[in-house]
Amino acid sequence: MKNPIFGGVFAIIAALVVVGVYSSAFTVSQTQQALVLRLGNPQPPITTPGLHWKVPFIDNVVYIDNRILDLENPSQEVIASDQKRLVVDAFARYRITNALKFYQAAGTVEAANSRLATVLNSALRRVLGESNFMTVVRDDREGLMHRISEQVNREAANFGITVVDVRIRRADLPEANSQAVFQRMQTERQREAAEIRAQGNEAAQRTRARADREATIVLAEANSKGEQVRGEGDAERNRIFADAYGRDPDFFGFYRSMQAYDASLKAGDTRMLVAPESTAFFRYLTDPFGGTRLPVPPQAAPAATPLSAAPPAPASTAPALPAPAR
């Protein structure tokens, strides 16, 4: 009788011990940190992975994520310092670094995301509102994101969160304003292009005018030098002609006439009828000597004795015609 009762009591005690041990033990993984609540009061957080113990039925364990978490912020409209509206899409990445403060300030990740989104929106409006449109969309977006991250970090530290990064994914004009802005930008680019083309045309005209002026000067100098050389050549030719005329006037006249014939009597269909006594210009066509040959004296009459001596025939007194003008 005693043995069954003793065995039952022992089994109950063993079961209570097993339940107590099971209720007292808990594990913390590498991606978590644990916060023990003793009768609702939080104890120092446990950040070491492994097996840990608690008081059964008194302590309660709350697990908090130890990884980097993402906060997706919905797009919102921001007014830049130059009064231009921007649609900004940003996101943040953060980590829970103080589990006790996080539990006391937010309690859950969902509540922390809601509070952090409010802080992020305020920082975006404040920082982007101090910058103009071109700075936001092109010039210094990296610097703006750094300033936003610093401001969000100061606020997020109050509920145990450290912001790792803040990024502006997109910063565009509203759809209603995009077309007008693009049209204005296109007009400005066209105006700048027209100014550049006008400046280029002006520079080209100056270059062409300078080149034409230099070419005119060079041609004038070349023509002057050519006229000078031509004049010197003509003078030398005239000197040679005068020297030749002084040495043999008949040959000089013949040579100049041949040159005149060659220049005026070109080969072709034109035919000329020239009378022998028409002009002195054609004298070499009718007489190879040009009219300067001495006549042959006539033969004496045979047998008869002349009553008186006849005077000799005079020599030809026809002067040589001057050479035709050049």
C-alpha positions in Angstrom: 0.0 0.0 0.0 2.8 2.4 0.9 4.8 1.6 -2.2 2.2 2.8 -4.7 1.6 6.0 -2.8 5.3 6.7 -2.5 5.7 6.0 -6.2 2.9 8.4 -7.1 4.3 11.2 -4.9 7.7 10.7 -6.4 6.3 10.9 -9.9 4.5 14.2 -9.1 7.6 15.7 -7.6 9.7 14.6 -10.6 7.1 16.1 -12.9 7.1 19.4 -11.0 10.9 19.5 -11.1 10.9 18.9 -14.9 8.3 21.6 -15.4 10.2 24.0 -13.1 13.5 23.4 -15.0 11.7 23.8 -18.3 10.1 27.0 -17.2 13.3 28.4 -15.8 15.4 27.9 -18.9 15.4 30.0 -22.1 17.8 30.5 -24.9 18.9 33.7 -26.7 20.0 33.4 -30.4 22.6 35.4 -32.1 20.1 37.6 -33.9 18.2 38.5 -30.6 18.6 40.1 -27.3 16.4 39.3 -24.3 14.8 41.5 -21.7 13.5 39.8 -18.5 10.4 41.2 -16.9 10.2 40.4 -13.2 6.6 41.0 -12.1 6.4 43.6 -14.9 9.6 45.4 -14.1 12.3 45.1 -16.8 15.7 43.7 -15.8 19.1 44.5 -17.5 19.0 43.1 -21.1 20.7 39.9 -22.0 22.8 40.3 -25.2 24.9 37.1 -24.9 23.6 34.2 -27.0 23.1 30.9 -25.3 21.1 29.2 -22.4 19.9 31.5 -19.6 17.7 31.1 -16.5 14.7 32.9 -15.0 12.4 32.5 -12.0 9.5 30.4 -13.1 6.0 32.0 -13.0 7.6 35.3 -11.9 9.9 36.3 -14.8 8.7 36.8 -18.3 11.1 37.1 -21.3 10.7 39.6 -24.2 12.9 39.0 -27.2 14.1 42.0 -29.2 15.6 41.8 -32.7 19.3 42.5 -32.8 19.6 42.8 -36.6 19.5 45.9 -38.9 15.9 46.7 -39.6 14.4 48.6 -42.5 12.0 51.5 -42.4 10.2 52.2 -45.7 8.9 55.7 -45.7 6.0 56.5 -48.1 6.5 59.3 -50.7 5.8 62.8 -49.5 5.8 66.3 -51.0 8.5 68.7 -49.8 8.9 72.4 -50.6 12.5 73.4 -51.4 14.0 76.8 -50.4 13.3 78.2 -53.9 9.6 77.3 -53.5 9.7 74.3 -55.8 7.7 71.3 -54.9 9.4 67.9 -54.7 8.1 64.4 -54.3 10.6 62.6 -52.1 10.9 58.9 -51.5 13.3 57.9 -48.7 14.1 55.0 -46.5 16.1 54.3 -43.3 18.0 51.4 -41.8 18.4 51.2 -38.0 19.4 48.9 -35.2 18.0 48.5 -31.6 21.1 49.3 -29.5 19.4 49.8 -26.1 16.8 47.1 -25.5 15.6 48.5 -22.1 15.1 52.0 -23.5 13.5 50.6 -26.6 11.0 48.5 -24.5 10.1 51.5 -22.3 9.8 54.0 -25.2 8.2 51.9 -28.0 7.7 48.4 -26.8 7.4 46.8 -30.3 9.1 47.2 -33.7 5.8 48.3 -35.2 5.5 51.2 -32.7 9.1 52.1 -33.2 8.7 52.2 -37.0 5.7 54.6 -36.6 7.7 57.0 -34.3 10.8 56.8 -36.4 8.8 57.5 -39.6 7.5 60.7 -38.0 11.1 61.7 -37.0 12.4 61.0 -40.6 9.6 63.0 -42.2 10.4 66.0 -40.0 14.1 65.8 -40.8 13.4 65.5 -44.5 11.2 68.6 -44.5 13.6 70.6 -42.4 16.8 69.8 -44.3 15.4 69.8 -47.8 13.5 73.0 -47.0 16.8 74.7 -46.5 18.2 73.6 -49.9 17.2 74.6 -53.4 15.9 72.4 -56.2 19.3 71.8 -58.0 21.1 70.9 -54.7 18.5 68.2 -53.9 18.3 66.6 -57.3 21.9 66.9 -58.5 24.5 68.9 -56.6 24.8 67.6 -53.0 22.4 64.8 -52.3 25.0 62.9 -50.4 25.6 65.8 -48.0 21.8 66.2 -47.5 21.4 62.5 -46.6 24.2 62.8 -44.1 22.6 65.8 -42.4 19.2 64.0 -42.3 20.8 60.9 -40.8 22.4 63.0 -38.0 19.1 64.7 -37.1 17.2 61.4 -37.1 19.9 59.8 -34.9 19.6 62.5 -32.3 15.8 61.9 -32.0 16.0 58.1 -32.3 18.5 57.8 -29.4 15.6 58.7 -27.1 14.0 55.3 -27.7 17.1 53.1 -27.9 17.6 53.1 -31.7 20.7 53.9 -33.7 20.1 54.9 -37.4 22.7 53.2 -39.6 21.8 54.9 -42.9 19.2 57.3 -44.5 18.8 57.3 -48.3 16.8 59.4 -50.7 15.6 57.0 -53.3 13.9 59.5 -55.5 13.4 63.3 -55.6 11.3 64.4 -58.5 8.9 67.2 -59.4 5.2 66.5 -59.2 3.7 65.2 -62.4 1.8 68.4 -62.9 4.9 70.5 -62.8 7.4 68.2 -64.6 6.3 69.2 -68.1 6.5 72.9 -67.5 10.0 72.6 -65.8 11.2 70.4 -68.7 10.0 72.9 -71.2 11.7 75.8 -69.4 14.9 73.8 -69.2 14.7 73.0 -72.9 14.2 76.7 -73.7 17.2 77.7 -71.6 19.4 75.0 -73.3 18.3 76.3 -76.7 19.0 79.9 -75.7 22.5 78.9 -74.5 23.1 76.9 -77.7 22.0 79.9 -79.8 24.4 82.2 -77.9 27.2 79.7 -78.4 26.5 79.4 -82.1 26.3 83.3 -82.4 29.7 83.6 -80.6 31.1 80.9 -82.9 29.8 82.7 -86.0 31.2 86.0 -84.9 34.6 84.4 -84.2 34.5 82.7 -87.6 33.7 86.0 -89.3 36.6 87.7 -87.6 38.9 84.9 -88.6 37.7 85.1 -92.2 38.0 88.9 -92.3 41.6 88.7 -90.9 42.5 85.9 -93.4 41.0 87.9 -96.3 42.9 91.0 -95.3 46.1 89.1 -95.0 45.5 87.4 -98.3 44.8 90.8 -100.0 48.1 92.2 -98.5 50.0 89.2 -99.7 48.5 89.3 -103.2 49.1 93.1 -103.4 52.7 92.6 -102.5 53.1 89.7 -104.9 51.5 91.7 -107.7 53.8 94.6 -106.9 56.8 92.4 -107.0 55.6 90.8 -110.2 55.1 94.1 -111.9 58.5 95.2 -110.8 60.1 92.0 -112.1 58.0 92.3 -115.3 59.2 95.9 -115.7 62.8 94.9 -115.2 62.3 92.1 -117.8 60.7 94.4 -120.3 63.5 96.9 -119.8 66.1 94.2 -120.3 64.3 93.0 -123.4 64.1 96.5 -124.9 67.8 96.9 -124.2 68.5 93.6 -126.0 66.3 94.7 -128.9 68.0 98.1 -129.1 71.4 96.5 -129.1 70.3 94.0 -131.8 68.9 96.9 -133.9 72.1 98.8 -133.6 74.2 95.8 -134.8 72.0 94.8 -137.8 69.0 96.9 -138.5 67.9 94.8 -141.5 67.9 91.6 -139.6 66.2 93.2 -136.7 63.4 94.5 -139.0 63.0 91.1 -140.5 62.9 89.4 -137.1 60.3 91.8 -135.8 58.2 91.4 -138.9 58.2 87.6 -138.5 57.0 88.0 -134.9 54.2 90.3 -136.1 53.2 87.8 -138.8 53.1 85.0 -136.3 51.0 87.0 -133.9 48.5 88.3 -136.5 48.3 85.7 -139.3 47.0 82.7 -137.3 46.0 79.5 -139.0 42.3 79.2 -139.7 39.6 79.6 -142.2 40.2 83.4 -142.8 41.8 84.3 -146.1 43.4 87.6 -147.0 44.1 89.2 -150.4 46.9 91.6 -150.2 48.1 93.9 -153.1 51.9 94.0 -153.4 52.1 97.7 -152.9 49.3 98.0 -150.3 51.4 98.5 -147.1 54.9 98.3 -145.9 53.7 95.8 -143.2 53.6 93.0 -145.8 56.8 93.9 -147.6 58.5 90.6 -146.6 55.6 88.7 -148.2 56.4 90.1 -151.6 60.2 90.7 -151.2 62.4 88.5 -149.0 64.7 91.5 -148.6 61.9 93.8 -147.6 62.6 96.2 -150.5 66.2 96.8 -149.5 67.9 94.7 -152.3 70.1 96.6 -154.8 68.8 96.4 -158.4 70.8 94.5 -161.0 72.5 97.0 -163.5 71.3 96.6 -167.2 73.6 95.1 -169.8 75.4 97.5 -172.3 74.0 97.8 -175.9 76.2 95.9 -178.4 78.3 97.3 -181.3 77.1 100.9 -181.6 79.4 103.6 -180.5 77.5 105.9 -178.2 77.4 109.6 -179.1 77.9 110.4 -175.5 78.4 108.5 -172.4 75.2 107.7 -170.6 75.1 108.4 -166.9 75.2 105.4 -164.7 72.0 104.1 -163.2 71.5 105.4 -159.7 71.5 103.0 -156.8 68.3 102.1 -155.1 67.6 104.8 -152.6 64.6 103.1 -151.0 65.2 103.3 -147.3 64.6 100.3 -145.0 61.3 100.5 -143.3 61.3 100.7 -139.6 60.4 97.7 -137.6 56.7 97.5 -136.6 55.9 98.6 -133.1 55.8 95.9 -130.4 
